[in-house]
Protein backbone atom coordinates (compact mmCIF):
# COMPACT_ATOMS: atom_id res chain seq x y z
CA UNK A 1 0.00 0.00 0.00
CA UNK A 2 1.44 3.34 -1.00
CA UNK A 3 0.69 6.49 0.93
CA UNK A 4 1.59 10.09 0.51
CA UNK A 5 3.71 12.09 2.93
CA UNK A 6 0.72 14.06 4.23
CA UNK A 7 -1.18 10.86 5.05
CA UNK A 8 1.79 9.49 6.95
CA UNK A 9 2.14 12.73 8.92
CA UNK A 10 -1.56 12.72 9.75
CA UNK A 11 -1.40 9.11 10.90
CA UNK A 12 1.60 9.88 13.10
CA UNK A 13 -0.15 12.93 14.55
CA UNK A 14 -3.33 10.99 15.32
CA UNK A 15 -1.37 8.18 16.94
CA UNK A 16 0.65 10.63 19.03
CA UNK A 17 -2.49 12.57 20.03
CA UNK A 18 -4.24 9.35 21.06
CA UNK A 19 -1.24 8.30 23.17
CA UNK A 20 -1.08 11.70 24.87
CA UNK A 21 -4.82 11.67 25.51
CA UNK A 22 -4.64 8.16 26.92
CA UNK A 23 -1.76 9.13 29.20
CA UNK A 24 -3.63 12.19 30.41
CA UNK A 25 -6.73 10.12 31.17
CA UNK A 26 -4.66 7.50 32.97
CA UNK A 27 -2.89 10.11 35.08
CA UNK A 28 -6.15 11.93 35.80
CA UNK A 29 -7.73 8.74 37.13
CA UNK A 30 -4.81 7.87 39.40
CA UNK A 31 -4.69 8.97 43.02
CA UNK A 32 -1.16 10.35 42.76
CA UNK A 33 -1.72 14.09 42.98
CA UNK A 34 1.99 15.02 42.63
CA UNK A 35 2.20 13.28 39.23
CA UNK A 36 -0.81 15.11 37.84
CA UNK A 37 0.34 18.40 39.31
CA UNK A 38 3.39 18.36 37.02
CA UNK A 39 1.44 17.69 33.82
CA UNK A 40 0.25 20.64 31.76
CA UNK A 41 -3.48 20.95 31.35
CA UNK A 42 -5.45 20.09 28.23
CA UNK A 43 -5.47 23.74 27.15
CA UNK A 44 -1.67 23.77 27.01
CA UNK A 45 -1.73 20.77 24.67
CA UNK A 46 -4.54 22.35 22.64
CA UNK A 47 -2.54 25.57 22.20
CA UNK A 48 0.36 23.67 20.61
CA UNK A 49 -1.65 23.29 17.39
CA UNK A 50 -2.14 27.02 16.66
CA UNK A 51 1.27 27.95 18.07
CA UNK A 52 2.97 25.65 15.55
CA UNK A 53 0.32 25.77 12.82
CA UNK A 54 -0.04 29.50 12.30
CA UNK A 55 3.68 30.27 11.82
CA UNK A 56 3.98 27.14 9.68
CA UNK A 57 1.13 28.32 7.48
CA UNK A 58 2.65 31.79 7.14
CA UNK A 59 6.04 30.37 6.13
CA UNK A 60 4.52 28.00 3.57
CA UNK A 61 2.23 30.72 2.20
CA UNK A 62 5.12 33.16 1.76
CA UNK A 63 7.20 30.45 0.07
CA UNK A 64 4.29 29.65 -2.26
CA UNK A 65 3.77 33.35 -3.08
CA UNK A 66 7.48 33.78 -3.80
CA UNK A 67 7.41 30.79 -6.15
CA UNK A 68 4.31 32.18 -7.88
CA UNK A 69 6.00 35.58 -8.35
CA UNK A 70 9.14 33.91 -9.77
CA UNK A 71 7.13 31.94 -12.32
CA UNK A 72 5.26 35.06 -13.49
CA UNK A 73 8.41 37.05 -14.22
PDB file of N, CA, C and O in Angstrom, chain B, residues numbered from 101:
ATOM      1  N   UNK B 101       0.847  -1.178   0.000  1.00  0.00           N
ATOM      2  CA  UNK B 101       0.000   0.000   0.000  1.00  0.00           C
ATOM      3  C   UNK B 101       0.895   1.243   0.000  1.00  0.00           C
ATOM      4  O   UNK B 101       1.773   1.390   0.850  1.00  0.00           O
ATOM      5  N   UNK B 102       0.663   2.109  -0.939  1.00  0.00           N
ATOM      6  CA  UNK B 102       1.441   3.342  -1.004  1.00  0.00           C
ATOM      7  C   UNK B 102       0.634   4.475  -0.385  1.00  0.00           C
ATOM      8  O   UNK B 102      -0.584   4.555  -0.541  1.00  0.00           O
ATOM      9  N   UNK B 103       1.338   5.340   0.314  1.00  0.00           N
ATOM     10  CA  UNK B 103       0.693   6.491   0.931  1.00  0.00           C
ATOM     11  C   UNK B 103       1.530   7.723   0.689  1.00  0.00           C
ATOM     12  O   UNK B 103       2.742   7.649   0.483  1.00  0.00           O
ATOM     13  N   UNK B 104       0.869   8.839   0.716  1.00  0.00           N
ATOM     14  CA  UNK B 104       1.590  10.091   0.510  1.00  0.00           C
ATOM     15  C   UNK B 104       2.189  10.564   1.839  1.00  0.00           C
ATOM     16  O   UNK B 104       1.879  10.031   2.905  1.00  0.00           O
ATOM     17  N   UNK B 105       3.030  11.551   1.746  1.00  0.00           N
ATOM     18  CA  UNK B 105       3.712  12.086   2.928  1.00  0.00           C
ATOM     19  C   UNK B 105       2.709  12.710   3.896  1.00  0.00           C
ATOM     20  O   UNK B 105       2.835  12.545   5.110  1.00  0.00           O
ATOM     21  N   UNK B 106       1.718  13.424   3.370  1.00  0.00           N
ATOM     22  CA  UNK B 106       0.717  14.056   4.229  1.00  0.00           C
ATOM     23  C   UNK B 106      -0.069  13.013   5.014  1.00  0.00           C
ATOM     24  O   UNK B 106      -0.335  13.198   6.202  1.00  0.00           O
ATOM     25  N   UNK B 107      -0.439  11.924   4.360  1.00  0.00           N
ATOM     26  CA  UNK B 107      -1.177  10.859   5.049  1.00  0.00           C
ATOM     27  C   UNK B 107      -0.345  10.256   6.171  1.00  0.00           C
ATOM     28  O   UNK B 107      -0.862   9.985   7.255  1.00  0.00           O
ATOM     29  N   UNK B 108       0.929  10.049   5.916  1.00  0.00           N
ATOM     30  CA  UNK B 108       1.790   9.489   6.953  1.00  0.00           C
ATOM     31  C   UNK B 108       1.931  10.459   8.133  1.00  0.00           C
ATOM     32  O   UNK B 108       1.935  10.035   9.289  1.00  0.00           O
ATOM     33  N   UNK B 109       2.046  11.744   7.845  1.00  0.00           N
ATOM     34  CA  UNK B 109       2.143  12.732   8.916  1.00  0.00           C
ATOM     35  C   UNK B 109       0.855  12.779   9.725  1.00  0.00           C
ATOM     36  O   UNK B 109       0.893  12.876  10.952  1.00  0.00           O
ATOM     37  N   UNK B 110      -0.283  12.710   9.047  1.00  0.00           N
ATOM     38  CA  UNK B 110      -1.561  12.720   9.751  1.00  0.00           C
ATOM     39  C   UNK B 110      -1.721  11.475  10.618  1.00  0.00           C
ATOM     40  O   UNK B 110      -2.215  11.560  11.742  1.00  0.00           O
ATOM     41  N   UNK B 111      -1.312  10.342  10.111  1.00  0.00           N
ATOM     42  CA  UNK B 111      -1.399   9.114  10.900  1.00  0.00           C
ATOM     43  C   UNK B 111      -0.509   9.189  12.125  1.00  0.00           C
ATOM     44  O   UNK B 111      -0.908   8.762  13.208  1.00  0.00           O
ATOM     45  N   UNK B 112       0.693   9.727  11.968  1.00  0.00           N
ATOM     46  CA  UNK B 112       1.597   9.879  13.098  1.00  0.00           C
ATOM     47  C   UNK B 112       1.009  10.838  14.126  1.00  0.00           C
ATOM     48  O   UNK B 112       1.060  10.575  15.327  1.00  0.00           O
ATOM     49  N   UNK B 113       0.450  11.950  13.652  1.00  0.00           N
ATOM     50  CA  UNK B 113      -0.146  12.929  14.550  1.00  0.00           C
ATOM     51  C   UNK B 113      -1.311  12.320  15.329  1.00  0.00           C
ATOM     52  O   UNK B 113      -1.413  12.510  16.541  1.00  0.00           O
ATOM     53  N   UNK B 114      -2.183  11.596  14.644  1.00  0.00           N
ATOM     54  CA  UNK B 114      -3.328  10.994  15.320  1.00  0.00           C
ATOM     55  C   UNK B 114      -2.887   9.946  16.338  1.00  0.00           C
ATOM     56  O   UNK B 114      -3.456   9.860  17.427  1.00  0.00           O
ATOM     57  N   UNK B 115      -1.891   9.160  15.994  1.00  0.00           N
ATOM     58  CA  UNK B 115      -1.373   8.178  16.935  1.00  0.00           C
ATOM     59  C   UNK B 115      -0.779   8.871  18.160  1.00  0.00           C
ATOM     60  O   UNK B 115      -1.055   8.477  19.293  1.00  0.00           O
ATOM     61  N   UNK B 116       0.027   9.890  17.935  1.00  0.00           N
ATOM     62  CA  UNK B 116       0.646  10.630  19.030  1.00  0.00           C
ATOM     63  C   UNK B 116      -0.413  11.301  19.896  1.00  0.00           C
ATOM     64  O   UNK B 116      -0.316  11.270  21.122  1.00  0.00           O
ATOM     65  N   UNK B 117      -1.426  11.910  19.271  1.00  0.00           N
ATOM     66  CA  UNK B 117      -2.488  12.571  20.026  1.00  0.00           C
ATOM     67  C   UNK B 117      -3.263  11.559  20.862  1.00  0.00           C
ATOM     68  O   UNK B 117      -3.620  11.846  22.005  1.00  0.00           O
ATOM     69  N   UNK B 118      -3.527  10.380  20.306  1.00  0.00           N
ATOM     70  CA  UNK B 118      -4.242   9.346  21.057  1.00  0.00           C
ATOM     71  C   UNK B 118      -3.412   8.874  22.247  1.00  0.00           C
ATOM     72  O   UNK B 118      -3.954   8.651  23.329  1.00  0.00           O
ATOM     73  N   UNK B 119      -2.109   8.720  22.058  1.00  0.00           N
ATOM     74  CA  UNK B 119      -1.244   8.299  23.166  1.00  0.00           C
ATOM     75  C   UNK B 119      -1.201   9.360  24.261  1.00  0.00           C
ATOM     76  O   UNK B 119      -1.266   9.028  25.445  1.00  0.00           O
ATOM     77  N   UNK B 120      -1.094  10.610  23.887  1.00  0.00           N
ATOM     78  CA  UNK B 120      -1.076  11.701  24.871  1.00  0.00           C
ATOM     79  C   UNK B 120      -2.407  11.753  25.608  1.00  0.00           C
ATOM     80  O   UNK B 120      -2.433  11.885  26.832  1.00  0.00           O
ATOM     81  N   UNK B 121      -3.509  11.652  24.876  1.00  0.00           N
ATOM     82  CA  UNK B 121      -4.819  11.674  25.510  1.00  0.00           C
ATOM     83  C   UNK B 121      -4.986  10.501  26.470  1.00  0.00           C
ATOM     84  O   UNK B 121      -5.494  10.666  27.579  1.00  0.00           O
ATOM     85  N   UNK B 122      -4.560   9.329  26.043  1.00  0.00           N
ATOM     86  CA  UNK B 122      -4.640   8.161  26.924  1.00  0.00           C
ATOM     87  C   UNK B 122      -3.810   8.339  28.177  1.00  0.00           C
ATOM     88  O   UNK B 122      -4.246   7.979  29.270  1.00  0.00           O
ATOM     89  N   UNK B 123      -2.618   8.893  28.027  1.00  0.00           N
ATOM     90  CA  UNK B 123      -1.763   9.128  29.196  1.00  0.00           C
ATOM     91  C   UNK B 123      -2.399  10.146  30.137  1.00  0.00           C
ATOM     92  O   UNK B 123      -2.353   9.989  31.357  1.00  0.00           O
ATOM     93  N   UNK B 124      -2.988  11.181  29.565  1.00  0.00           N
ATOM     94  CA  UNK B 124      -3.626  12.190  30.412  1.00  0.00           C
ATOM     95  C   UNK B 124      -4.821  11.605  31.156  1.00  0.00           C
ATOM     96  O   UNK B 124      -5.036  11.924  32.325  1.00  0.00           O
ATOM     97  N   UNK B 125      -5.600  10.754  30.493  1.00  0.00           N
ATOM     98  CA  UNK B 125      -6.734  10.118  31.168  1.00  0.00           C
ATOM     99  C   UNK B 125      -6.231   9.191  32.268  1.00  0.00           C
ATOM    100  O   UNK B 125      -6.781   9.178  33.370  1.00  0.00           O
ATOM    101  N   UNK B 126      -5.194   8.420  31.977  1.00  0.00           N
ATOM    102  CA  UNK B 126      -4.657   7.497  32.972  1.00  0.00           C
ATOM    103  C   UNK B 126      -4.134   8.241  34.192  1.00  0.00           C
ATOM    104  O   UNK B 126      -4.380   7.834  35.328  1.00  0.00           O
ATOM    105  N   UNK B 127      -3.412   9.335  33.956  1.00  0.00           N
ATOM    106  CA  UNK B 127      -2.892  10.106  35.081  1.00  0.00           C
ATOM    107  C   UNK B 127      -4.009  10.809  35.840  1.00  0.00           C
ATOM    108  O   UNK B 127      -3.929  10.957  37.059  1.00  0.00           O
ATOM    109  N   UNK B 128      -5.047  11.242  35.136  1.00  0.00           N
ATOM    110  CA  UNK B 128      -6.150  11.930  35.804  1.00  0.00           C
ATOM    111  C   UNK B 128      -6.930  10.969  36.700  1.00  0.00           C
ATOM    112  O   UNK B 128      -7.477  11.387  37.721  1.00  0.00           O
ATOM    113  N   UNK B 129      -6.987   9.693  36.334  1.00  0.00           N
ATOM    114  CA  UNK B 129      -7.725   8.737  37.130  1.00  0.00           C
ATOM    115  C   UNK B 129      -6.923   8.198  38.310  1.00  0.00           C
ATOM    116  O   UNK B 129      -7.492   7.610  39.230  1.00  0.00           O
ATOM    117  N   UNK B 130      -5.621   8.391  38.291  1.00  0.00           N
ATOM    118  CA  UNK B 130      -4.810   7.870  39.396  1.00  0.00           C
ATOM    119  C   UNK B 130      -4.961   8.759  40.624  1.00  0.00           C
ATOM    120  O   UNK B 130      -5.421   9.897  40.533  1.00  0.00           O
ATOM    121  N   UNK B 131      -4.570   8.228  41.754  1.00  0.00           N
ATOM    122  CA  UNK B 131      -4.690   8.968  43.022  1.00  0.00           C
ATOM    123  C   UNK B 131      -3.422   9.748  43.358  1.00  0.00           C
ATOM    124  O   UNK B 131      -3.358  10.408  44.395  1.00  0.00           O
ATOM    125  N   UNK B 132      -2.433   9.678  42.504  1.00  0.00           N
ATOM    126  CA  UNK B 132      -1.164  10.348  42.760  1.00  0.00           C
ATOM    127  C   UNK B 132      -1.256  11.819  42.355  1.00  0.00           C
ATOM    128  O   UNK B 132      -1.034  12.155  41.192  1.00  0.00           O
ATOM    129  N   UNK B 133      -1.571  12.670  43.276  1.00  0.00           N
ATOM    130  CA  UNK B 133      -1.718  14.090  42.978  1.00  0.00           C
ATOM    131  C   UNK B 133      -0.413  14.735  42.522  1.00  0.00           C
ATOM    132  O   UNK B 133      -0.451  15.580  41.628  1.00  0.00           O
ATOM    133  N   UNK B 134       0.755  14.374  43.099  1.00  0.00           N
ATOM    134  CA  UNK B 134       1.989  15.023  42.634  1.00  0.00           C
ATOM    135  C   UNK B 134       2.293  14.761  41.154  1.00  0.00           C
ATOM    136  O   UNK B 134       2.844  15.628  40.477  1.00  0.00           O
ATOM    137  N   UNK B 135       1.937  13.569  40.646  1.00  0.00           N
ATOM    138  CA  UNK B 135       2.203  13.280  39.232  1.00  0.00           C
ATOM    139  C   UNK B 135       1.347  14.164  38.341  1.00  0.00           C
ATOM    140  O   UNK B 135       1.840  14.719  37.359  1.00  0.00           O
ATOM    141  N   UNK B 136       0.075  14.298  38.672  1.00  0.00           N
ATOM    142  CA  UNK B 136      -0.814  15.110  37.842  1.00  0.00           C
ATOM    143  C   UNK B 136      -0.530  16.597  37.999  1.00  0.00           C
ATOM    144  O   UNK B 136      -0.839  17.384  37.104  1.00  0.00           O
ATOM    145  N   UNK B 137       0.045  16.985  39.110  1.00  0.00           N
ATOM    146  CA  UNK B 137       0.340  18.401  39.314  1.00  0.00           C
ATOM    147  C   UNK B 137       1.437  18.881  38.369  1.00  0.00           C
ATOM    148  O   UNK B 137       1.509  20.071  38.064  1.00  0.00           O
ATOM    149  N   UNK B 138       2.296  17.968  37.901  1.00  0.00           N
ATOM    150  CA  UNK B 138       3.392  18.357  37.019  1.00  0.00           C
ATOM    151  C   UNK B 138       3.013  18.314  35.545  1.00  0.00           C
ATOM    152  O   UNK B 138       3.768  18.794  34.701  1.00  0.00           O
ATOM    153  N   UNK B 139       1.862  17.749  35.225  1.00  0.00           N
ATOM    154  CA  UNK B 139       1.435  17.686  33.825  1.00  0.00           C
ATOM    155  C   UNK B 139       0.753  18.982  33.421  1.00  0.00           C
ATOM    156  O   UNK B 139      -0.011  19.543  34.207  1.00  0.00           O
ATOM    157  N   UNK B 140       1.009  19.465  32.222  1.00  0.00           N
ATOM    158  CA  UNK B 140       0.251  20.637  31.762  1.00  0.00           C
ATOM    159  C   UNK B 140      -1.202  20.244  31.510  1.00  0.00           C
ATOM    160  O   UNK B 140      -1.510  19.075  31.276  1.00  0.00           O
ATOM    161  N   UNK B 141      -2.063  21.208  31.559  1.00  0.00           N
ATOM    162  CA  UNK B 141      -3.482  20.954  31.351  1.00  0.00           C
ATOM    163  C   UNK B 141      -3.813  20.721  29.884  1.00  0.00           C
ATOM    164  O   UNK B 141      -2.964  20.906  29.012  1.00  0.00           O
ATOM    165  N   UNK B 142      -5.037  20.317  29.617  1.00  0.00           N
ATOM    166  CA  UNK B 142      -5.453  20.087  28.226  1.00  0.00           C
ATOM    167  C   UNK B 142      -5.356  21.336  27.358  1.00  0.00           C
ATOM    168  O   UNK B 142      -5.097  21.231  26.159  1.00  0.00           O
ATOM    169  N   UNK B 143      -5.558  22.510  27.939  1.00  0.00           N
ATOM    170  CA  UNK B 143      -5.473  23.737  27.155  1.00  0.00           C
ATOM    171  C   UNK B 143      -4.053  23.977  26.654  1.00  0.00           C
ATOM    172  O   UNK B 143      -3.864  24.490  25.551  1.00  0.00           O
ATOM    173  N   UNK B 144      -3.063  23.612  27.448  1.00  0.00           N
ATOM    174  CA  UNK B 144      -1.671  23.769  27.006  1.00  0.00           C
ATOM    175  C   UNK B 144      -1.395  22.880  25.797  1.00  0.00           C
ATOM    176  O   UNK B 144      -0.735  23.305  24.849  1.00  0.00           O
ATOM    177  N   UNK B 145      -1.899  21.647  25.829  1.00  0.00           N
ATOM    178  CA  UNK B 145      -1.731  20.770  24.669  1.00  0.00           C
ATOM    179  C   UNK B 145      -2.526  21.285  23.474  1.00  0.00           C
ATOM    180  O   UNK B 145      -2.071  21.190  22.334  1.00  0.00           O
ATOM    181  N   UNK B 146      -3.709  21.828  23.731  1.00  0.00           N
ATOM    182  CA  UNK B 146      -4.537  22.351  22.639  1.00  0.00           C
ATOM    183  C   UNK B 146      -3.882  23.573  21.996  1.00  0.00           C
ATOM    184  O   UNK B 146      -4.048  23.789  20.795  1.00  0.00           O
ATOM    185  N   UNK B 147      -3.157  24.364  22.749  1.00  0.00           N
ATOM    186  CA  UNK B 147      -2.535  25.568  22.198  1.00  0.00           C
ATOM    187  C   UNK B 147      -1.308  25.256  21.347  1.00  0.00           C
ATOM    188  O   UNK B 147      -0.836  26.120  20.608  1.00  0.00           O
ATOM    189  N   UNK B 148      -0.789  24.042  21.439  1.00  0.00           N
ATOM    190  CA  UNK B 148       0.356  23.671  20.611  1.00  0.00           C
ATOM    191  C   UNK B 148      -0.010  23.721  19.130  1.00  0.00           C
ATOM    192  O   UNK B 148       0.809  24.113  18.298  1.00  0.00           O
ATOM    193  N   UNK B 149      -1.231  23.327  18.802  1.00  0.00           N
ATOM    194  CA  UNK B 149      -1.648  23.289  17.394  1.00  0.00           C
ATOM    195  C   UNK B 149      -1.593  24.678  16.752  1.00  0.00           C
ATOM    196  O   UNK B 149      -0.937  24.822  15.720  1.00  0.00           O
ATOM    197  N   UNK B 150      -2.246  25.706  17.304  1.00  0.00           N
ATOM    198  CA  UNK B 150      -2.136  27.016  16.659  1.00  0.00           C
ATOM    199  C   UNK B 150      -0.752  27.649  16.790  1.00  0.00           C
ATOM    200  O   UNK B 150      -0.323  28.391  15.906  1.00  0.00           O
ATOM    201  N   UNK B 151      -0.051  27.360  17.892  1.00  0.00           N
ATOM    202  CA  UNK B 151       1.272  27.955  18.072  1.00  0.00           C
ATOM    203  C   UNK B 151       2.227  27.460  16.983  1.00  0.00           C
ATOM    204  O   UNK B 151       3.052  28.228  16.488  1.00  0.00           O
ATOM    205  N   UNK B 152       2.121  26.203  16.614  1.00  0.00           N
ATOM    206  CA  UNK B 152       2.969  25.654  15.552  1.00  0.00           C
ATOM    207  C   UNK B 152       2.330  25.864  14.183  1.00  0.00           C
ATOM    208  O   UNK B 152       3.027  26.144  13.207  1.00  0.00           O
ATOM    209  N   UNK B 153       1.015  25.731  14.108  1.00  0.00           N
ATOM    210  CA  UNK B 153       0.321  25.768  12.825  1.00  0.00           C
ATOM    211  C   UNK B 153       0.300  27.130  12.154  1.00  0.00           C
ATOM    212  O   UNK B 153       0.502  27.221  10.943  1.00  0.00           O
ATOM    213  N   UNK B 154       0.063  28.178  12.906  1.00  0.00           N
ATOM    214  CA  UNK B 154      -0.040  29.505  12.303  1.00  0.00           C
ATOM    215  C   UNK B 154       1.294  29.961  11.716  1.00  0.00           C
ATOM    216  O   UNK B 154       1.319  30.384  10.560  1.00  0.00           O
ATOM    217  N   UNK B 155       2.409  29.897  12.460  1.00  0.00           N
ATOM    218  CA  UNK B 155       3.681  30.266  11.821  1.00  0.00           C
ATOM    219  C   UNK B 155       4.036  29.340  10.655  1.00  0.00           C
ATOM    220  O   UNK B 155       4.596  29.789   9.655  1.00  0.00           O
ATOM    221  N   UNK B 156       3.715  28.060  10.780  1.00  0.00           N
ATOM    222  CA  UNK B 156       3.980  27.136   9.679  1.00  0.00           C
ATOM    223  C   UNK B 156       3.209  27.508   8.437  1.00  0.00           C
ATOM    224  O   UNK B 156       3.742  27.452   7.328  1.00  0.00           O
ATOM    225  N   UNK B 157       1.942  27.891   8.613  1.00  0.00           N
ATOM    226  CA  UNK B 157       1.130  28.316   7.481  1.00  0.00           C
ATOM    227  C   UNK B 157       1.704  29.577   6.843  1.00  0.00           C
ATOM    228  O   UNK B 157       1.777  29.676   5.618  1.00  0.00           O
ATOM    229  N   UNK B 158       2.109  30.535   7.664  1.00  0.00           N
ATOM    230  CA  UNK B 158       2.648  31.788   7.143  1.00  0.00           C
ATOM    231  C   UNK B 158       3.919  31.526   6.333  1.00  0.00           C
ATOM    232  O   UNK B 158       4.090  32.090   5.252  1.00  0.00           O
ATOM    233  N   UNK B 159       4.801  30.686   6.842  1.00  0.00           N
ATOM    234  CA  UNK B 159       6.043  30.369   6.130  1.00  0.00           C
ATOM    235  C   UNK B 159       5.735  29.693   4.804  1.00  0.00           C
ATOM    236  O   UNK B 159       6.302  30.065   3.776  1.00  0.00           O
ATOM    237  N   UNK B 160       4.847  28.705   4.809  1.00  0.00           N
ATOM    238  CA  UNK B 160       4.517  28.001   3.567  1.00  0.00           C
ATOM    239  C   UNK B 160       3.808  28.921   2.584  1.00  0.00           C
ATOM    240  O   UNK B 160       4.051  28.843   1.380  1.00  0.00           O
ATOM    241  N   UNK B 161       2.935  29.791   3.082  1.00  0.00           N
ATOM    242  CA  UNK B 161       2.228  30.723   2.198  1.00  0.00           C
ATOM    243  C   UNK B 161       3.202  31.700   1.552  1.00  0.00           C
ATOM    244  O   UNK B 161       3.114  31.963   0.352  1.00  0.00           O
ATOM    245  N   UNK B 162       4.126  32.237   2.334  1.00  0.00           N
ATOM    246  CA  UNK B 162       5.119  33.160   1.764  1.00  0.00           C
ATOM    247  C   UNK B 162       6.004  32.462   0.743  1.00  0.00           C
ATOM    248  O   UNK B 162       6.336  33.047  -0.288  1.00  0.00           O
ATOM    249  N   UNK B 163       6.390  31.222   1.014  1.00  0.00           N
ATOM    250  CA  UNK B 163       7.198  30.449   0.072  1.00  0.00           C
ATOM    251  C   UNK B 163       6.418  30.213  -1.225  1.00  0.00           C
ATOM    252  O   UNK B 163       6.968  30.330  -2.320  1.00  0.00           O
ATOM    253  N   UNK B 164       5.143  29.882  -1.089  1.00  0.00           N
ATOM    254  CA  UNK B 164       4.294  29.652  -2.262  1.00  0.00           C
ATOM    255  C   UNK B 164       4.132  30.936  -3.077  1.00  0.00           C
ATOM    256  O   UNK B 164       4.204  30.910  -4.305  1.00  0.00           O
ATOM    257  N   UNK B 165       3.909  32.074  -2.376  1.00  0.00           N
ATOM    258  CA  UNK B 165       3.766  33.353  -3.082  1.00  0.00           C
ATOM    259  C   UNK B 165       5.059  33.730  -3.805  1.00  0.00           C
ATOM    260  O   UNK B 165       5.014  34.246  -4.921  1.00  0.00           O
ATOM    261  N   UNK B 166       6.205  33.477  -3.180  1.00  0.00           N
ATOM    262  CA  UNK B 166       7.482  33.782  -3.801  1.00  0.00           C
ATOM    263  C   UNK B 166       7.659  32.943  -5.062  1.00  0.00           C
ATOM    264  O   UNK B 166       8.106  33.449  -6.091  1.00  0.00           O
ATOM    265  N   UNK B 167       7.304  31.649  -4.980  1.00  0.00           N
ATOM    266  CA  UNK B 167       7.407  30.791  -6.149  1.00  0.00           C
ATOM    267  C   UNK B 167       6.458  31.233  -7.264  1.00  0.00           C
ATOM    268  O   UNK B 167       6.799  31.160  -8.445  1.00  0.00           O
ATOM    269  N   UNK B 168       5.270  31.690  -6.880  1.00  0.00           N
ATOM    270  CA  UNK B 168       4.314  32.181  -7.877  1.00  0.00           C
ATOM    271  C   UNK B 168       4.846  33.441  -8.547  1.00  0.00           C
ATOM    272  O   UNK B 168       4.710  33.596  -9.761  1.00  0.00           O
ATOM    273  N   UNK B 169       5.448  34.341  -7.779  1.00  0.00           N
ATOM    274  CA  UNK B 169       6.003  35.576  -8.347  1.00  0.00           C
ATOM    275  C   UNK B 169       7.174  35.274  -9.274  1.00  0.00           C
ATOM    276  O   UNK B 169       7.333  35.941 -10.296  1.00  0.00           O
ATOM    277  N   UNK B 170       8.001  34.277  -8.934  1.00  0.00           N
ATOM    278  CA  UNK B 170       9.138  33.911  -9.769  1.00  0.00           C
ATOM    279  C   UNK B 170       8.685  33.314 -11.090  1.00  0.00           C
ATOM    280  O   UNK B 170       9.318  33.549 -12.120  1.00  0.00           O
ATOM    281  N   UNK B 171       7.607  32.550 -11.082  1.00  0.00           N
ATOM    282  CA  UNK B 171       7.135  31.936 -12.324  1.00  0.00           C
ATOM    283  C   UNK B 171       6.461  32.948 -13.225  1.00  0.00           C
ATOM    284  O   UNK B 171       6.427  32.749 -14.440  1.00  0.00           O
ATOM    285  N   UNK B 172       5.922  34.031 -12.676  1.00  0.00           N
ATOM    286  CA  UNK B 172       5.258  35.060 -13.485  1.00  0.00           C
ATOM    287  C   UNK B 172       6.288  35.936 -14.215  1.00  0.00           C
ATOM    288  O   UNK B 172       6.034  36.405 -15.325  1.00  0.00           O
ATOM    289  N   UNK B 173       7.431  36.148 -13.596  1.00  0.00           N
ATOM    290  CA  UNK B 173       8.410  37.050 -14.218  1.00  0.00           C
ATOM    291  C   UNK B 173       9.406  36.325 -15.090  1.00  0.00           C
ATOM    292  O   UNK B 173      10.286  36.955 -15.676  1.00  0.00           O
TER     293      UNK B 173
END
